[in-house]
Amino acid sequence: MAELGTLTEVDLRQVWTKEAKEFTPWLKDNIDQLNQVLGLDIEITEREGAVGPFAVDLVGKDLSSGHTVIIENQLEPTDHTHLGQLLTYTAGREAKIVIWISPQFREEHRQALDWLNENTGEDQAFFGIEIKLVRIDNSRPAPLFRLVSQPNEWQKSVASSRATSPRGEAYQTFWTAFLEKIKKQAPGLTNAKKGLPQNWFNISAGRSGFAYSASFKSKKRFGIELYIDTGDKDKNEQFFDLLYAQKDDIERELGMTLSWERLENARACRIAIIRDGNIDADEEELKELQDWAITNLIKFRDVFGKRIKVL
């Protein structure tokens, strides 16, 4: 018979003795582990983000929707104080995605999150996440996230579709099919679970301030791009210039000529490839756009990804 190991739980405080100085930085640097559980592509933009005289542990954005995300964590069982803080930060930051992490959720606090999910707008989401540390025999401790409260996706997606315009529905249909294809062809490229009624779709580039994007543009155009927006125009241009210095090598590796857009009158910069493409096209043309987008997003990831890491 096969010999199996023994799974044991490790006290969180043995690894993270201080929540703010140890656990929060670890979560910021390992956000993709949480993304995989939530089915989101969250990019952290701030640690200890200001909300009046208070501070929320982590602030970010969901690349798929563009919504603001806040994360409040604690290494003790949930309490009323943190629930109050969570609601204060949600209002102060106008956050649409709200995440509360704790090793133990009291039943009344799980019920509070469930109530919020049932009684807020379709674009509002509250998540309760329990975190444990486990090990097999003498292995290193590993984090284990478990969802204890989340939005009723079916209920909220139905409510959303009722208010979506015909063009929004067309975008949602396109991105839903796009997601199905990309998860088969490039597993792990995105954690998103559903298409949204918008003309763009963003994917994390593995570093804060960088994202890959596919989008329908004006004048019946469609494009793939690396979008650079760290929140600081000078930094954006500095990163853009470092990549532009490698222009010949990058275009040779990609096998294509790119549009290098420093965007002097805007904060962000982008590097793109553009082609004809219209959401009103027939089904076969839309399928071809999806295939073209996925092929080139994979190329962008392979060519730009290694360079972004060392900028």
Salt bridges, closest charged atoms under 4 A:
GLU46 OE2 - ARG93 NH1 2.82
GLU76 OE2 - ARG13 NH2 2.86
ASP79 OD1 - HIS82 ND1 2.97
GLU107 OE2 - ARG110 NH2 2.28
ASP114 OD2 - ARG110 NH1 2.34
ASP123 OD2 - LYS96 NZ 3.45
GLU130 OE1 - ARG146 NH2 2.79
GLU153 OE1 - LYS194 NZ 3.09
GLU225 OE1 - LYS217 NZ 3.07
ASP229 OD2 - ARG267 NH2 2.73
GLU237 OE2 - LYS233 NZ 2.74
GLU237 OE1 - ARG262 NH2 3.64
ASP241 OD2 - ARG262 NH2 2.88
ASP249 OD1 - ARG252 NH2 2.72
GLU251 OE1 - LYS247 NZ 3.25
GLU253 OE1 - LYS306 NZ 3.03
GLU253 OE2 - ARG307 NH2 2.72
GLU261 OE1 - ARG270 NE 2.73
GLU264 OE2 - ARG262 NH1 2.95
ASP280 OD2 - ARG167 NH2 2.63
GLU283 OE2 - LYS287 NZ 3.48
GLU284 OE2 - LYS287 NZ 3.97
GLU288 OE1 - ARG275 NH2 3.00
ASP291 OD1 - LYS181 NZ 3.11
ASP302 OD1 - ARG301 NE 3.05
